[in-house]
Amino acid sequence: MEKNFIYMKKEKMSHVLVTGGAGYLGSVLVPMLLMANHDVTVIDNFRYGQSSLMGCCHHRKLSILNQDIRLNSEYHDWVKVADVIIPLAAMVGAPVCDKNRAEAFSVNTNAIEDLCRVTRPDQTILYPMSNSGYGTGGEAECTEESPLLPISVYGKSKVLAEKAVLAHPRGVSFRFATLFGCSPRMRLDLLVNDFVHRAVRDRSIILFEPNFRRNFLHVRDAASAFLFAINHQDQMAGQVYNVGLSSANLTKSQLCEYISQHVKGFTWHIGDGKDPDQRNYVVSNAKIEALGWKPRYTLNDGIRELLKGYAMPLENNYRNA
């Protein structure tokens, strides 16, 4: 049985609206919601031409709409009938947001503010924030009370959106660690996924800022956090939660050491340049763990999984750029 299904026991089923449900995280989350017997409506503009939900189309409880949430007034009608809204639709990642600054704020901030305005007080919003909002937190452990100091357009747009969500009486914000692992809508531009891919393809990598730290989390564990929150809505409403793998607050060099245990001949070298991504932080996930949520997948689990995935041809656009 899939490890994450421990969080899927629920007396009352919900109608869950997932925007951006055909993305990297959504393509893992939607099947889990369906298996938990929730009614699921997905709204996605299929920006990258993906067909990652094709295997779910036999489910009678699934509806899929090909729409841009900013351009279609029908979106508000779907919001009205949902019990839980999970707004995954976003411009995700620093590079794509830097290239499309206006669109990033339109999708990541303005659309969320609009959602919060039309959502009733009795509906729950589960928001996928990023702990990239901590920016350059350094060696000090970041808790949910730590200041948010985003350094990218992506981080700034998400921080503004989180404020709107937390102003809603049933808003919950998950400050997710950097995700890794295989998904039907794969991404190679996430740090672990990228490093493992380079290890397989090139057997070497050049590191900039090798001592910068990041927290990591398997994409299936991120999806399980939403299932957990649906089952604990009243308890979690109005709160912020860091969500990551506490054993994986790692430097880039330490990540390479993990990968070298799985990829024979993999080496890494320290470069003299500066990494455009200056994020550097250690994150505490104690708050959500105290409620009973725990990650099920280790970093080694993810690396082994990625190695299987990279044995297959990668022909599609697997980078958000």
FILUMKOL-129786 format. One record per residue (C-alpha): residue number from 0; residue in three letters; z negated, x, y negated. Coordinates in steps of 0.2 Angstrom, whole numbers, plus 5000, padded with zeros to 4 digits. Example, Ala and Ser with C-alpha at 12.3 -4.5 7.8 and 13.67 -1.06 7.14 Angstrom:
# FILUMKOL-129786
nr->0, rest->Ala, pz->4961, px->5062, py->5022
nr->1, rest->Ser, pz->4964, px->5068, py->5005
//
This chain:
# FILUMKOL-129786
nr->0, rest->Met, pz->5000, px->5000, py->5000
nr->1, rest->Glu, pz->5004, px->5006, py->4983
nr->2, rest->Lys, pz->4989, px->5015, py->4975
nr->3, rest->Asn, pz->4990, px->5005, py->4959
nr->4, rest->Phe, pz->4988, px->4988, py->4966
nr->5, rest->Ile, pz->4970, px->4989, py->4966
nr->6, rest->Tyr, pz->4971, px->4983, py->4948
nr->7, rest->Met, pz->4981, px->4968, py->4952
nr->8, rest->Lys, pz->4968, px->4955, py->4959
nr->9, rest->Lys, pz->4968, px->4941, py->4946
nr->10, rest->Glu, pz->4961, px->4923, py->4948
nr->11, rest->Lys, pz->4972, px->4917, py->4934
nr->12, rest->Met, pz->4990, px->4922, py->4932
nr->13, rest->Ser, pz->4998, px->4925, py->4915
nr->14, rest->His, pz->5014, px->4924, py->4907
nr->15, rest->Val, pz->5018, px->4941, py->4901
nr->16, rest->Leu, pz->5031, px->4946, py->4888
nr->17, rest->Val, pz->5036, px->4964, py->4889
nr->18, rest->Thr, pz->5048, px->4970, py->4875
nr->19, rest->Gly, pz->5057, px->4986, py->4880
nr->20, rest->Gly, pz->5054, px->4982, py->4898
nr->21, rest->Ala, pz->5069, px->4991, py->4904
nr->22, rest->Gly, pz->5063, px->5008, py->4897
nr->23, rest->Tyr, pz->5054, px->5022, py->4906
nr->24, rest->Leu, pz->5037, px->5014, py->4907
nr->25, rest->Gly, pz->5043, px->4996, py->4907
nr->26, rest->Ser, pz->5054, px->4999, py->4922
nr->27, rest->Val, pz->5038, px->5004, py->4932
nr->28, rest->Leu, pz->5027, px->4991, py->4924
nr->29, rest->Val, pz->5038, px->4975, py->4927
nr->30, rest->Pro, pz->5039, px->4976, py->4946
nr->31, rest->Met, pz->5020, px->4979, py->4946
nr->32, rest->Leu, pz->5017, px->4963, py->4936
nr->33, rest->Leu, pz->5029, px->4953, py->4947
nr->34, rest->Met, pz->5020, px->4959, py->4962
nr->35, rest->Ala, pz->5004, px->4953, py->4954
nr->36, rest->Asn, pz->5012, px->4936, py->4953
nr->37, rest->His, pz->5013, px->4935, py->4934
nr->38, rest->Asp, pz->5027, px->4927, py->4926
nr->39, rest->Val, pz->5037, px->4940, py->4916
nr->40, rest->Thr, pz->5049, px->4939, py->4902
nr->41, rest->Val, pz->5058, px->4955, py->4897
nr->42, rest->Ile, pz->5067, px->4958, py->4881
nr->43, rest->Asp, pz->5077, px->4974, py->4879
nr->44, rest->Asn, pz->5092, px->4979, py->4870
nr->45, rest->Phe, pz->5097, px->4991, py->4884
nr->46, rest->Arg, pz->5100, px->5005, py->4871
nr->47, rest->Tyr, pz->5104, px->5018, py->4885
nr->48, rest->Gly, pz->5115, px->5007, py->4896
nr->49, rest->Gln, pz->5102, px->5007, py->4909
nr->50, rest->Ser, pz->5101, px->4995, py->4924
nr->51, rest->Ser, pz->5084, px->4999, py->4929
nr->52, rest->Leu, pz->5078, px->4982, py->4933
nr->53, rest->Met, pz->5092, px->4977, py->4944
nr->54, rest->Gly, pz->5080, px->4978, py->4959
nr->55, rest->Cys, pz->5069, px->4965, py->4952
nr->56, rest->Cys, pz->5082, px->4951, py->4948
nr->57, rest->His, pz->5078, px->4942, py->4964
nr->58, rest->His, pz->5061, px->4937, py->4958
nr->59, rest->Arg, pz->5060, px->4919, py->4952
nr->60, rest->Lys, pz->5046, px->4923, py->4940
nr->61, rest->Leu, pz->5057, px->4936, py->4930
nr->62, rest->Ser, pz->5067, px->4932, py->4915
nr->63, rest->Ile, pz->5078, px->4945, py->4906
nr->64, rest->Leu, pz->5085, px->4944, py->4889
nr->65, rest->Asn, pz->5097, px->4956, py->4881
nr->66, rest->Gln, pz->5091, px->4956, py->4863
nr->67, rest->Asp, pz->5085, px->4967, py->4849
nr->68, rest->Ile, pz->5068, px->4960, py->4844
nr->69, rest->Arg, pz->5072, px->4963, py->4825
nr->70, rest->Leu, pz->5088, px->4953, py->4825
nr->71, rest->Asn, pz->5085, px->4937, py->4835
nr->72, rest->Ser, pz->5074, px->4923, py->4829
nr->73, rest->Glu, pz->5073, px->4917, py->4847
nr->74, rest->Tyr, pz->5061, px->4932, py->4850
nr->75, rest->His, pz->5047, px->4922, py->4841
nr->76, rest->Asp, pz->5050, px->4907, py->4853
nr->77, rest->Trp, pz->5046, px->4918, py->4868
nr->78, rest->Val, pz->5031, px->4926, py->4859
nr->79, rest->Lys, pz->5024, px->4908, py->4857
nr->80, rest->Val, pz->5024, px->4904, py->4876
nr->81, rest->Ala, pz->5017, px->4921, py->4882
nr->82, rest->Asp, pz->4998, px->4923, py->4886
nr->83, rest->Val, pz->5000, px->4942, py->4885
nr->84, rest->Ile, pz->5012, px->4952, py->4875
nr->85, rest->Ile, pz->5016, px->4971, py->4879
nr->86, rest->Pro, pz->5027, px->4978, py->4865
nr->87, rest->Leu, pz->5035, px->4993, py->4873
nr->88, rest->Ala, pz->5051, px->4992, py->4863
nr->89, rest->Ala, pz->5051, px->5007, py->4852
nr->90, rest->Met, pz->5059, px->5023, py->4847
nr->91, rest->Val, pz->5050, px->5035, py->4858
nr->92, rest->Gly, pz->5048, px->5053, py->4855
nr->93, rest->Ala, pz->5048, px->5065, py->4840
nr->94, rest->Pro, pz->5066, px->5071, py->4841
nr->95, rest->Val, pz->5074, px->5053, py->4841
nr->96, rest->Cys, pz->5063, px->5047, py->4827
nr->97, rest->Asp, pz->5066, px->5062, py->4816
nr->98, rest->Lys, pz->5085, px->5059, py->4818
nr->99, rest->Asn, pz->5083, px->5040, py->4814
nr->100, rest->Arg, pz->5068, px->5039, py->4802
nr->101, rest->Ala, pz->5072, px->5022, py->4795
nr->102, rest->Glu, pz->5075, px->5014, py->4812
nr->103, rest->Ala, pz->5059, px->5022, py->4819
nr->104, rest->Phe, pz->5048, px->5014, py->4806
nr->105, rest->Ser, pz->5058, px->4998, py->4808
nr->106, rest->Val, pz->5056, px->4997, py->4827
nr->107, rest->Asn, pz->5039, px->5006, py->4829
nr->108, rest->Thr, pz->5030, px->4999, py->4814
nr->109, rest->Asn, pz->5038, px->4984, py->4805
nr->110, rest->Ala, pz->5042, px->4975, py->4822
nr->111, rest->Ile, pz->5024, px->4976, py->4827
nr->112, rest->Glu, pz->5018, px->4970, py->4811
nr->113, rest->Asp, pz->5030, px->4955, py->4812
nr->114, rest->Leu, pz->5024, px->4952, py->4830
nr->115, rest->Cys, pz->5005, px->4952, py->4825
nr->116, rest->Arg, pz->5009, px->4939, py->4811
nr->117, rest->Val, pz->5017, px->4927, py->4823
nr->118, rest->Thr, pz->5005, px->4929, py->4837
nr->119, rest->Arg, pz->4991, px->4916, py->4839
nr->120, rest->Pro, pz->4972, px->4922, py->4839
nr->121, rest->Asp, pz->4971, px->4916, py->4858
nr->122, rest->Gln, pz->4985, px->4928, py->4864
nr->123, rest->Thr, pz->4982, px->4945, py->4869
nr->124, rest->Ile, pz->4992, px->4960, py->4863
nr->125, rest->Leu, pz->4992, px->4976, py->4874
nr->126, rest->Tyr, pz->4999, px->4990, py->4863
nr->127, rest->Pro, pz->5006, px->5007, py->4870
nr->128, rest->Met, pz->5000, px->5019, py->4857
nr->129, rest->Ser, pz->5001, px->5038, py->4860
nr->130, rest->Asn, pz->4988, px->5051, py->4858
nr->131, rest->Ser, pz->5000, px->5061, py->4849
nr->132, rest->Gly, pz->4992, px->5053, py->4834
nr->133, rest->Tyr, pz->4978, px->5066, py->4836
nr->134, rest->Gly, pz->4991, px->5079, py->4830
nr->135, rest->Thr, pz->4983, px->5096, py->4829
nr->136, rest->Gly, pz->4966, px->5091, py->4835
nr->137, rest->Gly, pz->4964, px->5109, py->4843
nr->138, rest->Glu, pz->4950, px->5113, py->4855
nr->139, rest->Ala, pz->4938, px->5099, py->4849
nr->140, rest->Glu, pz->4938, px->5085, py->4861
nr->141, rest->Cys, pz->4946, px->5069, py->4854
nr->142, rest->Thr, pz->4938, px->5053, py->4857
nr->143, rest->Glu, pz->4943, px->5036, py->4850
nr->144, rest->Glu, pz->4932, px->5039, py->4835
nr->145, rest->Ser, pz->4942, px->5055, py->4831
nr->146, rest->Pro, pz->4953, px->5055, py->4815
nr->147, rest->Leu, pz->4971, px->5052, py->4817
nr->148, rest->Leu, pz->4982, px->5065, py->4810
nr->149, rest->Pro, pz->4999, px->5062, py->4816
nr->150, rest->Ile, pz->5012, px->5076, py->4812
nr->151, rest->Ser, pz->5028, px->5068, py->4817
nr->152, rest->Val, pz->5038, px->5052, py->4811
nr->153, rest->Tyr, pz->5035, px->5045, py->4829
nr->154, rest->Gly, pz->5016, px->5048, py->4827
nr->155, rest->Lys, pz->5015, px->5041, py->4810
nr->156, rest->Ser, pz->5025, px->5025, py->4814
nr->157, rest->Lys, pz->5014, px->5022, py->4829
nr->158, rest->Val, pz->4998, px->5024, py->4820
nr->159, rest->Leu, pz->5003, px->5011, py->4807
nr->160, rest->Ala, pz->5007, px->4999, py->4820
nr->161, rest->Glu, pz->4991, px->5002, py->4829
nr->162, rest->Lys, pz->4982, px->4996, py->4813
nr->163, rest->Ala, pz->4991, px->4980, py->4813
nr->164, rest->Val, pz->4987, px->4977, py->4832
nr->165, rest->Leu, pz->4968, px->4981, py->4830
nr->166, rest->Ala, pz->4968, px->4968, py->4815
nr->167, rest->His, pz->4972, px->4955, py->4828
nr->168, rest->Pro, pz->4957, px->4947, py->4837
nr->169, rest->Arg, pz->4964, px->4951, py->4854
nr->170, rest->Gly, pz->4973, px->4967, py->4851
nr->171, rest->Val, pz->4970, px->4982, py->4863
nr->172, rest->Ser, pz->4977, px->4999, py->4859
nr->173, rest->Phe, pz->4980, px->5012, py->4873
nr->174, rest->Arg, pz->4982, px->5030, py->4867
nr->175, rest->Phe, pz->4992, px->5036, py->4881
nr->176, rest->Ala, pz->4993, px->5054, py->4886
nr->177, rest->Thr, pz->5010, px->5062, py->4889
nr->178, rest->Leu, pz->5018, px->5053, py->4903
nr->179, rest->Phe, pz->5026, px->5061, py->4919
nr->180, rest->Gly, pz->5033, px->5055, py->4935
nr->181, rest->Cys, pz->5049, px->5046, py->4941
nr->182, rest->Ser, pz->5055, px->5030, py->4935
nr->183, rest->Pro, pz->5070, px->5019, py->4938
nr->184, rest->Arg, pz->5074, px->5023, py->4919
nr->185, rest->Met, pz->5070, px->5042, py->4920
nr->186, rest->Arg, pz->5066, px->5053, py->4906
nr->187, rest->Leu, pz->5069, px->5072, py->4906
nr->188, rest->Asp, pz->5062, px->5075, py->4888
nr->189, rest->Leu, pz->5044, px->5072, py->4893
nr->190, rest->Leu, pz->5035, px->5089, py->4895
nr->191, rest->Val, pz->5030, px->5089, py->4913
nr->192, rest->Asn, pz->5047, px->5081, py->4918
nr->193, rest->Asp, pz->5056, px->5093, py->4908
nr->194, rest->Phe, pz->5047, px->5109, py->4914
nr->195, rest->Val, pz->5049, px->5104, py->4932
nr->196, rest->His, pz->5068, px->5100, py->4929
nr->197, rest->Arg, pz->5070, px->5118, py->4921
nr->198, rest->Ala, pz->5060, px->5126, py->4935
nr->199, rest->Val, pz->5072, px->5118, py->4948
nr->200, rest->Arg, pz->5088, px->5121, py->4938
nr->201, rest->Asp, pz->5084, px->5138, py->4930
nr->202, rest->Arg, pz->5069, px->5145, py->4939
nr->203, rest->Ser, pz->5063, px->5151, py->4922
nr->204, rest->Ile, pz->5057, px->5145, py->4905
nr->205, rest->Ile, pz->5053, px->5152, py->4888
nr->206, rest->Leu, pz->5037, px->5145, py->4881
nr->207, rest->Phe, pz->5032, px->5144, py->4863
nr->208, rest->Glu, pz->5014, px->5141, py->4858
nr->209, rest->Pro, pz->5009, px->5143, py->4876
nr->210, rest->Asn, pz->4991, px->5140, py->4873
nr->211, rest->Phe, pz->4994, px->5123, py->4864
nr->212, rest->Arg, pz->4985, px->5109, py->4875
nr->213, rest->Arg, pz->4991, px->5092, py->4879
nr->214, rest->Asn, pz->4984, px->5078, py->4890
nr->215, rest->Phe, pz->4995, px->5071, py->4904
nr->216, rest->Leu, pz->4996, px->5054, py->4914
nr->217, rest->His, pz->5007, px->5048, py->4928
nr->218, rest->Val, pz->5018, px->5034, py->4922
nr->219, rest->Arg, pz->5012, px->5023, py->4936
nr->220, rest->Asp, pz->4994, px->5025, py->4930
nr->221, rest->Ala, pz->4999, px->5020, py->4913
nr->222, rest->Ala, pz->5007, px->5004, py->4920
nr->223, rest->Ser, pz->4990, px->5001, py->4930
nr->224, rest->Ala, pz->4981, px->5002, py->4913
nr->225, rest->Phe, pz->4990, px->4986, py->4908
nr->226, rest->Leu, pz->4986, px->4977, py->4924
nr->227, rest->Phe, pz->4968, px->4982, py->4922
nr->228, rest->Ala, pz->4968, px->4976, py->4904
nr->229, rest->Ile, pz->4975, px->4959, py->4909
nr->230, rest->Asn, pz->4961, px->4957, py->4921
nr->231, rest->His, pz->4948, px->4962, py->4908
nr->232, rest->Gln, pz->4955, px->4954, py->4892
nr->233, rest->Asp, pz->4939, px->4947, py->4885
nr->234, rest->Gln, pz->4929, px->4963, py->4888
nr->235, rest->Met, pz->4943, px->4975, py->4880
nr->236, rest->Ala, pz->4949, px->4964, py->4866
nr->237, rest->Gly, pz->4948, px->4973, py->4849
nr->238, rest->Gln, pz->4946, px->4990, py->4856
nr->239, rest->Val, pz->4955, px->5007, py->4857
nr->240, rest->Tyr, pz->4956, px->5017, py->4873
nr->241, rest->Asn, pz->4962, px->5034, py->4877
nr->242, rest->Val, pz->4971, px->5034, py->4893
nr->243, rest->Gly, pz->4975, px->5050, py->4902
nr->244, rest->Leu, pz->4971, px->5061, py->4917
nr->245, rest->Ser, pz->4955, px->5070, py->4913
nr->246, rest->Ser, pz->4958, px->5084, py->4925
nr->247, rest->Ala, pz->4975, px->5087, py->4915
nr->248, rest->Asn, pz->4970, px->5093, py->4898
nr->249, rest->Leu, pz->4981, px->5108, py->4900
nr->250, rest->Thr, pz->4990, px->5122, py->4890
nr->251, rest->Lys, pz->5008, px->5124, py->4893
nr->252, rest->Ser, pz->5004, px->5140, py->4902
nr->253, rest->Gln, pz->4993, px->5131, py->4914
nr->254, rest->Leu, pz->5006, px->5118, py->4917
nr->255, rest->Cys, pz->5018, px->5132, py->4922
nr->256, rest->Glu, pz->5005, px->5138, py->4934
nr->257, rest->Tyr, pz->5004, px->5121, py->4942
nr->258, rest->Ile, pz->5023, px->5120, py->4944
nr->259, rest->Ser, pz->5024, px->5138, py->4951
nr->260, rest->Gln, pz->5014, px->5132, py->4966
nr->261, rest->His, pz->5028, px->5120, py->4971
nr->262, rest->Val, pz->5044, px->5130, py->4965
nr->263, rest->Lys, pz->5046, px->5147, py->4973
nr->264, rest->Gly, pz->5052, px->5160, py->4961
nr->265, rest->Phe, pz->5048, px->5150, py->4945
nr->266, rest->Thr, pz->5043, px->5162, py->4931
nr->267, rest->Trp, pz->5039, px->5159, py->4912
nr->268, rest->His, pz->5040, px->5170, py->4897
nr->269, rest->Ile, pz->5032, px->5169, py->4880
nr->270, rest->Gly, pz->5044, px->5168, py->4866
nr->271, rest->Asp, pz->5041, px->5173, py->4848
nr->272, rest->Gly, pz->5047, px->5157, py->4840
nr->273, rest->Lys, pz->5038, px->5142, py->4834
nr->274, rest->Asp, pz->5038, px->5126, py->4844
nr->275, rest->Pro, pz->5045, px->5111, py->4833
nr->276, rest->Asp, pz->5031, px->5100, py->4842
nr->277, rest->Gln, pz->5015, px->5106, py->4835
nr->278, rest->Arg, pz->5004, px->5094, py->4844
nr->279, rest->Asn, pz->4988, px->5103, py->4851
nr->280, rest->Tyr, pz->4973, px->5093, py->4857
nr->281, rest->Val, pz->4960, px->5089, py->4871
nr->282, rest->Val, pz->4957, px->5071, py->4875
nr->283, rest->Ser, pz->4942, px->5062, py->4882
nr->284, rest->Asn, pz->4946, px->5047, py->4893
nr->285, rest->Ala, pz->4928, px->5043, py->4896
nr->286, rest->Lys, pz->4928, px->5026, py->4887
nr->287, rest->Ile, pz->4940, px->5017, py->4899
nr->288, rest->Glu, pz->4934, px->5026, py->4914
nr->289, rest->Ala, pz->4917, px->5019, py->4911
nr->290, rest->Leu, pz->4925, px->5001, py->4912
nr->291, rest->Gly, pz->4931, px->5006, py->4930
nr->292, rest->Trp, pz->4949, px->5011, py->4927
nr->293, rest->Lys, pz->4953, px->5028, py->4935
nr->294, rest->Pro, pz->4970, px->5036, py->4937
nr->295, rest->Arg, pz->4976, px->5037, py->4955
nr->296, rest->Tyr, pz->4990, px->5051, py->4954
nr->297, rest->Thr, pz->4986, px->5069, py->4951
nr->298, rest->Leu, pz->4998, px->5082, py->4942
nr->299, rest->Asn, pz->5002, px->5089, py->4959
nr->300, rest->Asp, pz->5007, px->5072, py->4965
nr->301, rest->Gly, pz->5019, px->5070, py->4950
nr->302, rest->Ile, pz->5027, px->5087, py->4953
nr->303, rest->Arg, pz->5030, px->5084, py->4971
nr->304, rest->Glu, pz->5037, px->5067, py->4966
nr->305, rest->Leu, pz->5049, px->5075, py->4953
nr->306, rest->Leu, pz->5055, px->5088, py->4965
nr->307, rest->Lys, pz->5061, px->5074, py->4977
nr->308, rest->Gly, pz->5069, px->5065, py->4962
nr->309, rest->Tyr, pz->5078, px->5080, py->4956
nr->310, rest->Ala, pz->5086, px->5082, py->4973
nr->311, rest->Met, pz->5097, px->5068, py->4968
nr->312, rest->Pro, pz->5111, px->5069, py->4955
nr->313, rest->Leu, pz->5106, px->5065, py->4937
nr->314, rest->Glu, pz->5122, px->5058, py->4930
nr->315, rest->Asn, pz->5115, px->5046, py->4916
nr->316, rest->Asn, pz->5107, px->5049, py->4899
nr->317, rest->Tyr, pz->5089, px->5053, py->4904
nr->318, rest->Arg, pz->5084, px->5059, py->4886
nr->319, rest->Asn, pz->5079, px->5049, py->4871
nr->320, rest->Ala, pz->5090, px->5057, py->4859
//
